């Protein structure tokens, strides 16, 4: 019998633009889903169901670390459940297989199942849960590229939970519909987001914290424009209200991933001040205890 756990993730940079081929910056977080083949699943997710072959039984899983107050936190729980479950099954089937080969098998199976169950997507959640760490992720004609990176040493990234939940699928659909309805509005906003995503990836690779923060500010503006045009709150009103205070502190406050709620990030060259933290808490945001660059999926002893 095998127990395995897989981390959740945050998309720090490149939301929406990643689907257009721009680089996204993603980091695995130290909150995990645990899967255990000794027990059958109480509930089988659509993604796991799409991945199973006839002779396989979905393992039991615990995703409580990726939930709070009865709701998902927006840390990629469906991907983490899928990866932990498949890794446990693969390791039990062939425990002597080299780790890199196990990871490759799980990654291919999980990406295919996740796309099937969700009707598309970039696959970045699956890559984070499988590989772990922090990396630049990019879609291309030849497939995906994953380039591990180290965040600038002087960079501080705080993870905050938002008071509202968000549906990534609904947000993506709204933006796609706006692109069809008003391409003349969509094109400049997405163009700005794509450009800023490239700037952020380059800044990280150069270990330039100041340039990285500037690129995230540009992305926040572009995401606000996209959301306004699509009539969805990609940048929530609370984040929009507090963003100037974060900028005065030399940082940036922005949604993680597709936005609309779930998770917000404060990024700066120093931790947020007591004043900004109090303002976030007054708007029902809560600091999440989690580290970035967490290890990928692995077997638990």
WOKA-V499561 format. One record per residue. RES is the residue in three letters. SS is DSSP state (H for helix, E for strand, L for the rest). PHI is phi in radians with two decimals (NA if undefined). BURIAL is I if it has 9 or more other C-alpha atoms within 8 Angstrom, else O. Layout:
res-><RES RES>
ss-><SS SS>
phi-><PHI PHI>
burial-><BURIAL BURIAL>
This chain:
res-><UNK UNK UNK UNK UNK UNK UNK UNK UNK UNK UNK UNK UNK UNK UNK UNK UNK UNK UNK UNK UNK UNK UNK UNK UNK UNK UNK UNK UNK UNK UNK UNK UNK UNK UNK UNK UNK UNK UNK UNK UNK UNK UNK UNK UNK UNK UNK UNK UNK UNK UNK UNK UNK UNK UNK UNK UNK UNK UNK UNK UNK UNK UNK UNK UNK UNK UNK UNK UNK UNK UNK UNK UNK UNK UNK UNK UNK UNK UNK UNK UNK UNK UNK UNK UNK UNK UNK UNK UNK UNK UNK UNK UNK UNK UNK UNK UNK UNK UNK UNK UNK UNK UNK UNK UNK UNK UNK UNK UNK UNK UNK UNK UNK UNK UNK UNK UNK UNK UNK UNK UNK UNK UNK UNK UNK UNK UNK UNK UNK UNK UNK UNK UNK UNK UNK UNK UNK UNK UNK UNK UNK UNK UNK UNK UNK UNK UNK UNK UNK UNK UNK UNK UNK UNK UNK UNK UNK UNK UNK UNK UNK UNK UNK UNK UNK UNK UNK UNK UNK UNK UNK UNK UNK UNK UNK UNK UNK UNK UNK UNK UNK UNK UNK UNK UNK UNK UNK UNK UNK UNK UNK UNK UNK UNK UNK UNK UNK UNK UNK UNK UNK UNK UNK UNK UNK UNK UNK UNK UNK UNK UNK UNK UNK UNK UNK UNK UNK UNK UNK UNK UNK UNK UNK UNK UNK UNK UNK UNK UNK UNK UNK UNK UNK UNK UNK UNK UNK UNK UNK UNK UNK UNK UNK UNK UNK UNK UNK UNK UNK UNK UNK UNK UNK UNK UNK UNK UNK UNK UNK UNK UNK UNK UNK UNK UNK UNK UNK UNK UNK UNK UNK UNK UNK UNK UNK UNK UNK UNK UNK UNK UNK UNK UNK UNK UNK UNK UNK UNK UNK UNK UNK UNK UNK UNK UNK UNK UNK UNK UNK UNK UNK>
ss-><L L E E E E E E E E E E E L L L H H H H L L L E E E E E E E E E E E E E E E E E L L L L L H H H H H H L L L L L L L E E E E L H H H E E L L E E L L L L H H H H H H H H H H H H H H H H H L L L L L H H H H H H H H H H H H H H H H H H H H L L L L L H H H H H H H H E L E E E E E E E L L E E E E E E L L L L L L L E E E E E E L L L L L L H H H H H H H H H H H H H H L H H H H H H H H H H H H H H H H H H H H H H H L L L H H H H H H H H H H H H H H H H H H H H H H L L L L L L H H H H H H H H H H H H L L L E E E E L L L L L L L E E E E E E L L L L L H H H H H H H H H L L L E E L L L L E L L E L L E E E L>
phi-><NA -2.25 -1.97 -2.43 -2.34 -2.29 -1.42 -1.42 -2.67 -2.26 -1.61 -1.47 -2.55 1.63 -0.99 1.16 -1.09 -1.06 -1.27 -1.74 1.67 -1.37 -1.33 -1.95 -1.82 -2.28 -2.39 -1.29 -1.98 -1.43 -2.29 -2.21 -1.73 -1.92 -2.03 -2.46 -1.30 -1.22 -2.25 -1.37 -1.17 -1.28 -2.58 -1.90 -1.24 -1.06 -1.19 -1.16 -1.02 -1.20 -1.58 -1.21 -1.69 -0.92 -1.48 -1.61 -1.98 -1.09 -1.33 -1.11 -2.47 -2.21 -1.96 -1.12 -1.21 -1.83 -2.31 -2.77 0.94 1.36 -2.46 -1.21 -1.49 1.49 -1.88 1.35 -1.15 -1.09 -1.21 -1.15 -1.05 -1.08 -1.16 -1.07 -1.14 -1.19 -1.14 -1.08 -1.17 -1.16 -1.16 -1.19 -1.21 -2.49 -1.15 -1.50 -1.20 -1.01 -0.98 -1.08 -1.20 -1.07 -1.08 -1.11 -1.06 -1.11 -1.06 -1.13 -1.13 -1.19 -1.10 -1.11 -1.18 -1.13 -1.09 -1.11 -1.24 -1.80 1.25 2.26 1.85 -1.49 1.44 -1.18 -1.06 -1.11 -1.08 -1.16 -1.16 -1.40 -1.50 1.26 1.30 -2.15 -2.69 -1.62 -2.07 -2.52 -1.60 -2.61 -1.06 -1.61 2.05 -1.81 -2.09 -2.19 -2.03 -1.05 -2.41 -1.93 -1.20 -0.92 -1.03 -1.52 -1.47 -1.99 -2.18 -1.84 -1.83 -2.17 -1.49 -1.63 -1.32 -2.07 -1.60 -2.37 -1.85 -1.03 -1.06 -1.20 -1.13 -1.07 -1.13 -1.13 -1.17 -1.11 -1.14 -1.10 -1.10 -1.26 -1.33 -2.43 -1.06 -1.23 -1.55 -1.12 -1.01 -1.19 -1.18 -1.19 -1.06 -1.14 -1.17 -1.09 -1.07 -1.19 -1.14 -1.10 -1.09 -1.16 -1.09 -1.15 -1.11 -1.15 -1.12 -1.62 1.01 -1.85 -1.11 -1.11 -1.18 -1.13 -1.08 -1.07 -1.16 -1.19 -1.09 -1.10 -1.18 -1.06 -1.12 -1.14 -1.18 -1.08 -1.13 -1.05 -1.10 -1.10 -1.20 -1.57 1.07 -2.34 -1.50 -1.01 -1.66 -1.15 -0.96 -1.12 -1.16 -1.07 -1.21 -1.59 -0.99 -1.06 -1.14 -1.09 -1.18 -1.08 -1.49 1.51 -2.11 -2.55 -2.01 -2.62 -1.28 -1.53 1.10 -1.26 1.35 1.40 2.33 1.15 -2.25 -2.11 -2.18 -1.86 -2.20 -2.77 -1.63 -2.60 -1.10 -1.06 -1.35 -1.04 -1.13 -1.20 -1.08 -1.12 -1.13 -1.10 -1.14 -1.15 -1.75 1.14 -1.60 -2.28 -1.18 -1.73 -1.41 -2.84 -1.78 -1.54 1.02 -1.20 -1.09 -1.35 -1.00 -2.76 -1.38 -1.70 -1.30>
burial-><O I I I I I I I I I I I I I I I I I I O I I I I I I I I I I I I I I I I I I O I I O O O O O I I I I I I O O O O O I I I I O I O I I I I O O O I I I I I I O I I I I I I I I I I I I I I O O O O O O O O O I I O O I I O I I I I I I I I I O O O O O I O I I I I I I I I I I I I I I I O O O O O I O O O I I O I O O I I I I I I I I I O I I O O O O I I O I I O I I I O O O I O I I I O I I O I I I O I I I I I I O I I I O I I I O I I I O I I I I I I O I I I I I I I I I O I I I I I O O I I O I I O O I I O O O I I I I I I I I I I I I I I I I I I I O O I O O O I I O I I I O O O I I O O O O O I I I I I I O I O O>
